[in-house]
């Protein structure tokens, strides 16, 4: 679904992304792990068109989107859940969810699966987003990204600051989305156990490069946890 080929990015004189190449296949969860400062956020901003790629190629669904603006990537079917959630605190839960339909025709209904995965959102439709707990806000951010039916869902650190019970809810939701076979998922995560539980395949970044990759089932045997703690 998503193919990244020899992607490079610079900030000033620093080479931030160094020839990254990987695939994010349909119906699979691809986890990207790495310590702070290795270039994960820069990569996601580049994939979403928030910063231009210096060189290389990004292909989505067979189409070259390397130079496409952010809104075109959303229209093509890429959903993004940013780190920190970035919901609209003064809007209600329903209004936040409806923002996810901005790229769809007026009157498009919210998908029922949002409320199937996160029943608390249905119960809190009239409450302001800023009044929700951190975990509920994360569910809202994921629901908003799912509203328009993306073919690729990118999640940036979805477990950050979230209580364990809601982490389990989010884990189940991500796995159920992948199992439909209708969506590719790129999960950027520092919480090793969460990433391992979901990964069909994994990537490890260090200093802007992919230094390890393999099947999710082999993460322990491949020494991924140890590599991240060095």
Buried (B, 14 or more C-beta within 10 A) or exposed (E): BBBBBEBBBBEEEEBBBBBBEBBBBBBBBBBBBBBEEBBBBBBBBBBBBBBEBBEBBBBBBEEEBBEBEEEBBBEBBBBBBBBEBEBBEEBBBBBBBBBBBEBEEEEBEBBEBBBEBBEBBBEBBEBBBEEBEEBBBBBBBBBBBBBBBBBBBBBBBBBBEBBEEBBEBBBEBBBEBBEEEEBBBBBBBBBBEBBBBBBBBBBBBBEBBBEBBBEBEEBEEBEBBEBBEE
